[in-house]
Amino acid sequence: MTQTTRPRRSVLYMPGSNARAQEKAKTLAADGLILDLEDAVAPDVKAEARDIVCANASSGEYGNREIIIRVNGLDTAWGRDDIVAAAKAAPDAILLPKVESAGQVLEMEKIMVEAGAPATTKIWCMMETPLGILRAEEIAASSDRVDCFVMGTSDLVKDLQAQHTPLRLPVLTSLGLCLLAGRAYGLTVLDGVYLDLGDDEGFRGSCVQGLELGFDGKTLIHPKQLAASNEVFGPSAEEVAHARRVITAFAEAESQGKAVVLVDGKLVENLHVEIAKAKVAMADAILANAE
């Protein structure tokens, strides 16, 4: 499993039963869309939402946006049918909620394969329970289809009997464990949602904290959050320009038999070059995605 260079700065949840919202999403500046059959859909319209979501996922009308279907859990009345239908729709990924073991992942993968899911349809895992967090490494290593961890911080705070705080101290251990497991197995790791839509400053602060912790992007609940998430998790023009200078200067130093070089007054060695190359690759991928 290798970490993708596909931009995942902003991944927006879309209610599975809201056809109008999913139509509007075709024009939104989101890197990815999670078409949600779980929390966002009432029990009496689950089947109807499944039909809407799968038709949209297979339509090819979302451009370069990554399409993910969040199914209901395997322990529900809808989970298996969701997975079968989603597998046939062939989205970029299927997101399984409340993952707590490798066995759950393998069970879903078996259903996907039997339903004809292409190899390109990956498995994303919601990490949102104490047991799931404690088994993060097992889950990350469970299958080559596992491509991304999505933090479910709302459920996690509830299960921990903790509180939502600006610095998120109650969940830092959980976030860190998932980041460690994700990085160890080459996964993308996405930060959880920010619920207060009236607090723009708080949302941006949460994005900055997520970037500093190491997340690749953030899951969102409203289009108004897209711009800030894209800006914070995407490299700035200045950062990309600096990265290119680092790459060029180090290559020149290497040609002269040197292992270090000064760039803008700072010491640069091989690890900084790897970071710089990743930043440039992401900037190029974002540009390509926008075309």
Residue pairs with C-beta under 8 A, 6 or more apart in sequence:
1 144
1 146
1 147
1 185
1 186
1 187
2 186
3 183
3 186
3 187
3 188
4 147
4 188
5 278
5 281
5 282
5 285
6 31
6 66
6 285
6 289
7 31
7 217
7 234
7 282
7 285
7 286
7 289
8 31
8 32
8 66
8 148
8 188
8 190
8 216
8 217
9 31
9 216
9 217
9 218
9 229
9 230
9 232
9 233
9 234
9 286
10 29
10 30
10 31
10 32
10 217
10 218
10 220
10 225
10 226
10 229
10 230
10 233
11 30
11 31
11 32
11 33
11 34
11 66
11 68
11 150
11 190
11 217
11 218
11 219
11 220
12 25
12 28
12 30
12 32
12 33
12 34
12 219
12 220
12 221
12 222
12 223
12 225
12 226
13 34
13 36
13 40
13 70
13 193
13 219
13 220
13 221
14 21
14 22
14 25
14 33
14 34
14 35
14 36
14 40
15 21
15 36
15 40
15 41
15 49
16 35
16 36
16 37
16 40
16 41
16 49
16 50
16 52
16 53
16 70
17 40
17 41
17 42
17 45
17 48
17 49
17 52
18 40
19 52
19 56
22 33
22 35
22 52
22 53
22 56
24 223
25 33
25 62
25 65
26 61
26 62
26 63
26 65
28 65
28 223
28 226
29 226
29 227
29 230
30 65
30 220
30 223
30 226
31 65
31 66
31 217
31 230
31 289
32 65
32 66
32 67
32 68
32 92
33 62
33 65
33 66
33 67
33 68
34 68
34 69
34 70
34 95
34 219
35 53
35 56
35 57
35 67
35 68
35 69
35 70
35 91
36 53
36 70
37 46
37 49
37 50
37 53
37 69
37 70
37 71
37 72
37 78
37 82
38 70
38 71
38 72
38 73
38 97
39 97
41 49
46 72
46 78
47 78
47 81
50 78
50 81
50 82
50 85
51 85
53 69
53 86
53 89
54 69
54 85
54 86
54 88
54 89
55 89
56 62
56 67
57 67
57 69
57 86
57 89
57 90
57 91
58 88
58 89
58 90
58 91
64 288
64 289
64 290
64 291
66 92
66 93
67 91
67 92
67 93
68 91
68 92
68 93
68 94
68 95
68 124
69 82
69 86
69 89
69 91
69 93
69 94
69 95
70 94
70 95
70 97
70 126
71 78
71 79
71 82
71 83
71 86
71 94
71 95
71 96
71 97
72 78
72 79
72 82
72 97
73 79
73 96
73 97
73 98
74 80
74 83
74 96
74 104
74 107
74 108
80 111
83 94
83 108
83 111
83 112
83 115
84 111
84 115
86 94
86 112
86 117
87 94
87 111
87 112
87 115
87 116
87 117
87 121
88 115
88 116
88 117
90 117
90 118
90 120
90 121
91 121
92 120
92 121
92 122
93 121
93 122
93 123
93 124
93 147
93 148
94 108
94 112
94 117
94 121
94 122
94 123
94 124
95 124
95 125
95 126
95 150
96 104
96 105
96 108
96 123
96 124
96 125
96 126
97 126
97 128
97 152
98 126
98 128
98 129
98 132
98 152
98 155
99 105
99 125
99 126
99 127
99 132
99 139
100 129
100 131
100 132
100 135
100 139
101 131
101 135
101 138
101 139
102 135
102 138
102 139
102 141
102 142
102 143
105 123
105 125
105 139
105 142
105 143
105 146
106 142
106 143
108 123
109 123
109 143
109 145
112 121
112 123
112 145
119 145
121 145
122 145
122 146
122 147
122 148
123 143
123 145
123 146
123 147
124 146
124 147
124 148
124 149
124 150
125 132
125 139
125 146
125 148
125 149
125 150
126 132
126 150
126 152
127 133
127 136
127 139
127 149
127 150
127 151
127 152
127 156
127 174
127 178
128 151
128 152
128 153
128 154
128 155
128 156
128 159
129 152
129 155
129 156
129 159
130 156
130 159
130 160
130 174
132 139
133 156
133 174
133 177
133 178
134 177
136 149
136 177
136 178
136 180
136 181
136 182
137 180
137 181
137 184
137 185
139 146
139 149
139 181
140 146
140 149
140 181
140 182
140 184
140 185
140 187
141 185
146 185
146 187
147 187
147 188
148 187
148 188
148 189
148 190
149 178
149 181
149 182
149 187
149 188
149 189
149 190
150 190
150 192
150 219
151 174
151 175
151 178
151 189
151 190
151 191
151 192
151 215
151 219
152 192
153 168
153 171
153 175
153 191
153 192
153 193
154 192
154 193
154 195
156 171
156 174
156 192
157 163
157 164
157 170
157 171
160 170
160 171
160 174
162 170
162 171
163 170
164 195
166 202
166 205
167 209
168 175
168 206
168 209
172 213
175 191
175 213
176 213
178 189
179 189
179 213
179 214
179 215
181 187
182 188
182 189
183 189
183 214
188 216
188 217
189 214
189 215
189 216
190 215
190 216
190 217
190 218
190 219
191 206
191 207
191 210
191 213
191 215
191 217
191 218
191 219
192 218
192 219
193 218
193 219
193 220
193 221
194 202
194 203
194 206
194 218
194 220
194 221
194 225
195 221
196 202
196 203
197 221
197 222
197 224
197 225
200 228
203 225
203 228
204 228
204 232
206 218
207 218
207 228
207 229
207 232
207 233
208 232
210 218
210 232
210 233
211 232
211 233
215 233
216 233
217 229
217 233
218 225
218 229
218 233
220 226
220 229
234 282
234 283
234 286
235 243
235 279
235 282
235 283
239 279
240 279
240 280
240 283
242 263
242 264
242 276
243 275
243 276
243 277
243 279
243 280
243 283
244 276
244 280
245 263
245 264
246 263
246 268
246 272
246 273
246 276
247 273
247 276
247 277
247 280
249 261
249 262
249 263
249 268
250 261
250 263
250 268
250 269
250 270
250 272
250 273
252 261
253 259
253 260
253 261
259 269
259 270
260 267
260 268
260 269
261 267
261 268
262 268
